[in-house]
Amino acid sequence: MTTKLAAPETPGSTTTAGRGKRPRPPFGVSVIAVLAVLIALFALIPLGYVIVMTVATGWDTAVELIFRERVGVLLLNTVLLMLVTVPLCLILGVGGAWLVERTHLKGHKWWAVLLAAPLAIPAFVNSYAWVSAVPSLEGLWSGVLIATLSYFPLVYIPAAATLSRLDPAIEQSAASLGLGAWRAFFRVVLPQLRIAMTGGALLVSLHLLAEYGAFAMIRFDTFTTAIMVQYQSTFNGTAGNMLASVLVFLCLILLLVEVRSRGSARYARVGSGAQARALRLPLRAYQLPAQLFLIALTALAFGLPLTFVLRWIFSGGPEIWAADEFLPALLQTLTYGLAGALATTVVAFPMAYLAVRHPSWFSKALELSNYITSSMPGIVVGLAFVTVSIKAAPNLYQTSALLIAAYVLLFLPRALVNIRSGLAQAPKELDEAAQALGKPPLLAFLRVTLRLTAPAAAGGAALVFLAIVNELTATLLLSPNGTRTLATEFWSKSSEIDYAGAAPYALLMILISAPMTYLLFQQSKKAAGQ
């Protein structure tokens, strides 16, 4: 006589485990999909604005404005900038992460923080410092220098977090099969960093497409600087809209490359026992060159900008510290940063969940919609929101809610990439096991998946906060009357060549961003279980 064993019914679920069917996902996939679709439709508002303006321009005028020598020059500048900068950021980010997490680098705990520190310095503040140091800086290679030093932490942080929790048993298996350290790194470790590398490279590329202030200071023309010039001269000019449409096309190509490179492999570890600590390789004769390399990198990316900001402050004297000017800007920056980071993290969750737990062409299409919007310059997103709000919801025009909505669309990928990486390393089998033991789907999700993903989500929120603190163009366009943030005040002063007056705002932006950078470091350690 045989007895059939059945798993207990999961409260609130019509599907049971143990009968050849998977338990229903938390919240229900259909509810999450509906939320993700609504978010994607909202994210497509700026793209719709560009399309409508392009159609309204007319085919003949559009062809005339796009296929001209000026657009060719901008396209060449932008493509060359990405082709040189992104590989450099990957080399510096992954190389730095490997030295810190997998070698006997002396002071590796300090280097782990110092390599993330340049993220606390906005790219346009970095450019301001470099122009102060070398006034003749201009052109492509100056742009590559400043962009690489500003953005390589976007690769380093996710790569270090992934390396620190990578199961060393995989490398030990490779070693037992006869692979040396270098061959094991390229054939075993590097493929495990695929999500972190492709996500980081995408973030760097999107920043390069959208950055304005850093390149304007060194007089290097890209699509974004050209669009800003068009809008500043004609406001909502037809030529600017055509340039924005080309920029969106470039972004689409980037997104397709990233999706293709990401692959569909799983990176979560499921097994008995605790994960062993990774073995660190001895550097021996390479210890001194590694230390010198890291000293030079952090000195150029963090030390030099901080030095010149302090130099301008000392040269300006006490009179540049007017409390009635910088205190309102400081409070408004903190308020917008915290509100925007929280809203963006919540909005990113449905997208990330679908992408990791239910990958399909549908989830990839939803992700693409967000990346396209975030790649657009802040001024294009700002103008789209101005036009739509005036026509559809005039009460929202120049309100804080509309400004925060623009922040969410602009910086959603920062939270999305981190949460997606965290979800990819949270085994869904644990969530299913919790449901099979009687936990409702929502409770199982909160106690298992959300807890495992929380460090990555906090890292993403910190990245969004940093971006909002440094955001310039959308804030200028959408903020309520009388709003002043640190970034807008800095840009106003530096545009008037008042470098000493701009220095306090630059220093405050760095001081606000530094704790967030340290939080990123702490969260990466928590993700590694350290």
Solvent accessible surface area in square Angstrom, and as a share of the most:
residue,aa,sasa,rsa
1,M,239,1.07
2,T,127,0.74
3,T,108,0.63
4,K,196,0.83
5,L,162,0.81
6,A,64,0.50
7,A,25,0.20
8,P,80,0.51
9,E,107,0.48
10,T,5,0.03
11,P,71,0.45
12,G,81,0.78
13,S,12,0.08
14,T,112,0.65
15,T,29,0.17
16,T,11,0.07
17,A,15,0.11
18,G,63,0.61
19,R,147,0.54
20,G,84,0.81
21,K,140,0.59
22,R,159,0.58
23,P,18,0.11
24,R,100,0.37
25,P,33,0.21
26,P,4,0.02
27,F,93,0.39
28,G,11,0.11
29,V,43,0.25
30,S,79,0.51
31,V,82,0.47
32,I,11,0.05
33,A,20,0.15
34,V,87,0.50
35,L,84,0.42
36,A,0,0.00
37,V,48,0.28
38,L,105,0.52
39,I,27,0.13
40,A,5,0.04
41,L,107,0.53
42,F,81,0.34
43,A,0,0.00
44,L,60,0.30
45,I,49,0.25
46,P,0,0.00
47,L,31,0.15
48,G,29,0.28
49,Y,13,0.05
50,V,4,0.02
51,I,92,0.47
52,V,94,0.54
53,M,46,0.21
54,T,35,0.20
55,V,112,0.64
56,A,81,0.63
57,T,29,0.17
58,G,30,0.29
59,W,198,0.70
60,D,115,0.60
61,T,55,0.32
62,A,8,0.06
63,V,50,0.29
64,E,124,0.56
65,L,34,0.17
66,I,41,0.21
67,F,158,0.66
68,R,79,0.29
69,E,147,0.66
70,R,98,0.36
71,V,9,0.05
72,G,38,0.36
73,V,64,0.37
74,L,0,0.00
75,L,68,0.34
76,L,108,0.54
77,N,29,0.15
78,T,1,0.00
79,V,48,0.27
80,L,64,0.32
81,L,0,0.00
82,M,20,0.09
83,L,116,0.58
84,V,39,0.22
85,T,0,0.00
86,V,21,0.12
87,P,59,0.37
88,L,69,0.34
89,C,0,0.00
90,L,40,0.20
91,I,117,0.59
92,L,27,0.13
93,G,0,0.00
94,V,12,0.07
95,G,31,0.30
96,G,1,0.01
97,A,0,0.00
98,W,40,0.14
99,L,22,0.11
100,V,1,0.01
101,E,13,0.06
102,R,9,0.03
103,T,0,0.00
104,H,101,0.45
105,L,2,0.01
106,K,144,0.61
107,G,41,0.39
108,H,46,0.21
109,K,143,0.61
110,W,192,0.67
111,W,25,0.09
112,A,4,0.03
113,V,36,0.21
114,L,68,0.34
115,L,1,0.01
116,A,2,0.02
117,A,12,0.09
118,P,1,0.01
119,L,15,0.08
120,A,1,0.01
121,I,5,0.02
122,P,3,0.02
123,A,12,0.09
124,F,9,0.04
125,V,0,0.00
126,N,1,0.01
127,S,0,0.00
128,Y,0,0.00
129,A,0,0.00
130,W,23,0.08
131,V,21,0.12
132,S,24,0.16
133,A,34,0.26
134,V,59,0.34
135,P,96,0.61
136,S,89,0.57
137,L,28,0.14
138,E,96,0.43
139,G,23,0.23
140,L,37,0.18
141,W,170,0.59
142,S,10,0.07
143,G,0,0.00
144,V,8,0.04
145,L,57,0.28
146,I,1,0.00
147,A,2,0.02
148,T,9,0.05
149,L,8,0.04
150,S,5,0.04
151,Y,14,0.05
152,F,1,0.00
153,P,0,0.00
154,L,4,0.02
155,V,0,0.00
156,Y,6,0.02
157,I,18,0.09
158,P,24,0.15
159,A,0,0.00
160,A,8,0.06
161,A,22,0.17
162,T,12,0.07
163,L,0,0.00
164,S,20,0.13
165,R,71,0.26
166,L,14,0.07
167,D,24,0.12
168,P,4,0.03
169,A,49,0.38
170,I,68,0.34
171,E,40,0.18
172,Q,84,0.37
173,S,61,0.39
174,A,6,0.05
175,A,60,0.47
176,S,92,0.60
177,L,151,0.75
178,G,60,0.57
179,L,31,0.15
180,G,40,0.38
181,A,59,0.46
182,W,163,0.57
183,R,133,0.48
184,A,10,0.08
185,F,23,0.10
186,F,115,0.48
187,R,151,0.55
188,V,24,0.14
189,V,4,0.03
190,L,44,0.22
191,P,57,0.36
192,Q,44,0.19
193,L,0,0.00
194,R,95,0.35
195,I,23,0.12
196,A,4,0.03
197,M,41,0.18
198,T,20,0.11
199,G,0,0.00
200,G,0,0.00
201,A,18,0.14
202,L,6,0.03
203,L,6,0.03
204,V,0,0.00
205,S,5,0.03
206,L,8,0.04
207,H,33,0.15
208,L,0,0.00
209,L,2,0.01
210,A,29,0.23
211,E,26,0.12
212,Y,27,0.10
213,G,3,0.03
214,A,1,0.01
215,F,1,0.00
216,A,34,0.27
217,M,31,0.14
218,I,0,0.00
219,R,145,0.53
220,F,8,0.03
221,D,57,0.30
222,T,2,0.01
223,F,1,0.00
224,T,1,0.01
225,T,7,0.04
226,A,6,0.05
227,I,0,0.00
228,M,10,0.04
229,V,91,0.52
230,Q,49,0.22
231,Y,3,0.01
232,Q,118,0.53
233,S,84,0.54
234,T,83,0.48
235,F,124,0.52
236,N,59,0.30
237,G,10,0.10
238,T,59,0.35
239,A,18,0.14
240,G,0,0.00
241,N,1,0.00
242,M,1,0.00
243,L,3,0.02
244,A,1,0.01
245,S,26,0.17
246,V,19,0.11
247,L,1,0.01
248,V,16,0.09
249,F,124,0.52
250,L,17,0.09
251,C,0,0.00
252,L,66,0.33
253,I,79,0.40
254,L,35,0.17
255,L,1,0.01
256,L,96,0.48
257,V,87,0.50
258,E,9,0.04
259,V,25,0.15
260,R,210,0.77
261,S,47,0.30
262,R,22,0.08
263,G,34,0.32
264,S,107,0.69
265,A,63,0.49
266,R,149,0.55
267,Y,40,0.15
268,A,25,0.20
269,R,90,0.33
270,V,94,0.54
271,G,51,0.49
272,S,113,0.73
273,G,65,0.63
274,A,100,0.78
275,Q,65,0.29
276,A,61,0.48
277,R,187,0.68
278,A,32,0.25
279,L,131,0.65
280,R,67,0.25
281,L,68,0.34
282,P,65,0.41
283,L,16,0.08
284,R,191,0.70
285,A,88,0.69
286,Y,155,0.59
287,Q,31,0.14
288,L,118,0.59
289,P,72,0.45
290,A,11,0.08
291,Q,30,0.14
292,L,102,0.51
293,F,90,0.38
294,L,0,0.00
295,I,90,0.46
296,A,52,0.41
297,L,12,0.06
298,T,16,0.10
299,A,48,0.37
300,L,73,0.36
301,A,0,0.00
302,F,47,0.20
303,G,28,0.27
304,L,38,0.19
305,P,0,0.00
306,L,47,0.24
307,T,78,0.46
308,F,28,0.12
309,V,0,0.00
310,L,65,0.32
311,R,151,0.55
312,W,74,0.26
313,I,17,0.09
314,F,166,0.69
315,S,80,0.52
316,G,10,0.10
317,G,20,0.19
318,P,116,0.73
319,E,136,0.61
320,I,35,0.18
321,W,91,0.32
322,A,34,0.26
323,A,52,0.40
324,D,112,0.58
325,E,65,0.29
326,F,31,0.13
327,L,84,0.42
328,P,54,0.34
329,A,0,0.00
330,L,33,0.16
331,L,114,0.57
332,Q,60,0.27
333,T,3,0.02
334,L,60,0.30
335,T,88,0.51
336,Y,15,0.06
337,G,0,0.00
338,L,114,0.57
339,A,39,0.30
340,G,0,0.00
341,A,8,0.07
342,L,125,0.62
343,A,33,0.25
344,T,0,0.00
345,T,20,0.11
346,V,95,0.55
347,V,38,0.22
348,A,0,0.00
349,F,31,0.13
350,P,18,0.11
351,M,3,0.01
352,A,0,0.00
353,Y,6,0.02
354,L,7,0.04
355,A,11,0.09
356,V,36,0.21
357,R,26,0.09
358,H,66,0.29
359,P,84,0.53
360,S,46,0.30
361,W,201,0.71
362,F,72,0.30
363,S,3,0.02
364,K,71,0.30
365,A,47,0.36
366,L,13,0.07
367,E,1,0.01
368,L,29,0.15
369,S,9,0.06
370,N,1,0.01
371,Y,1,0.00
372,I,16,0.08
373,T,0,0.00
374,S,10,0.06
375,S,0,0.00
376,M,2,0.01
377,P,2,0.01
378,G,9,0.09
379,I,17,0.08
380,V,0,0.00
381,V,0,0.00
382,G,0,0.00
383,L,6,0.03
384,A,0,0.00
385,F,5,0.02
386,V,18,0.11
387,T,40,0.23
388,V,57,0.33
389,S,6,0.04
390,I,90,0.46
391,K,166,0.70
392,A,80,0.62
393,A,34,0.26
394,P,86,0.54
395,N,141,0.73
396,L,78,0.39
397,Y,77,0.29
398,Q,56,0.25
399,T,39,0.23
400,S,47,0.30
401,A,63,0.49
402,L,15,0.08
403,L,0,0.00
404,I,35,0.18
405,A,21,0.17
406,A,0,0.00
407,Y,2,0.01
408,V,10,0.06
409,L,2,0.01
410,L,14,0.07
411,F,27,0.11
412,L,1,0.00
413,P,3,0.02
414,R,22,0.08
415,A,0,0.00
416,L,0,0.00
417,V,5,0.03
418,N,23,0.12
419,I,0,0.00
420,R,5,0.02
421,S,24,0.16
422,G,8,0.08
423,L,1,0.01
424,A,17,0.13
425,Q,31,0.14
426,A,3,0.03
427,P,13,0.08
428,K,57,0.24
429,E,64,0.29
430,L,84,0.42
431,D,3,0.01
432,E,40,0.18
433,A,48,0.37
434,A,14,0.11
435,Q,2,0.01
436,A,28,0.22
437,L,150,0.75
438,G,26,0.25
439,K,75,0.32
440,P,47,0.30
441,P,16,0.10
442,L,84,0.42
443,L,61,0.30
444,A,0,0.00
445,F,12,0.05
446,L,73,0.36
447,R,131,0.48
448,V,31,0.18
449,T,2,0.01
450,L,58,0.29
451,R,174,0.63
452,L,74,0.37
453,T,0,0.00
454,A,47,0.36
455,P,22,0.14
456,A,21,0.16
457,A,12,0.09
458,A,30,0.23
459,G,5,0.05
460,G,0,0.00
461,A,25,0.20
462,A,2,0.01
463,L,8,0.04
464,V,0,0.00
465,F,7,0.03
466,L,2,0.01
467,A,7,0.05
468,I,9,0.04
469,V,1,0.00
470,N,28,0.15
471,E,18,0.08
472,L,13,0.06
473,T,16,0.09
474,A,0,0.00
475,T,2,0.01
476,L,101,0.50
477,L,39,0.20
478,L,0,0.00
479,S,13,0.09
480,P,33,0.21
481,N,130,0.67
482,G,72,0.69
483,T,24,0.14
484,R,76,0.28
485,T,7,0.04
486,L,0,0.00
487,A,0,0.00
488,T,14,0.08
489,E,24,0.11
490,F,0,0.00
491,W,40,0.14
492,S,52,0.34
493,K,51,0.21
494,S,6,0.04
495,S,66,0.43
496,E,123,0.55
497,I,130,0.66
498,D,56,0.29
499,Y,42,0.16
500,A,22,0.17
501,G,10,0.10
502,A,0,0.00
503,A,0,0.00
504,P,1,0.00
505,Y,7,0.03
506,A,0,0.00
507,L,23,0.12
508,L,21,0.10
509,M,0,0.00
510,I,5,0.03
511,L,103,0.51
512,I,21,0.10
513,S,0,0.00
514,A,43,0.34
515,P,74,0.47
516,M,42,0.19
517,T,4,0.02
518,Y,111,0.42
519,L,60,0.30
520,L,4,0.02
521,F,29,0.12
522,Q,59,0.26
523,Q,23,0.10
524,S,19,0.12
525,K,37,0.16
526,K,121,0.51
527,A,24,0.19
528,A,21,0.16
529,G,69,0.67
530,Q,99,0.44
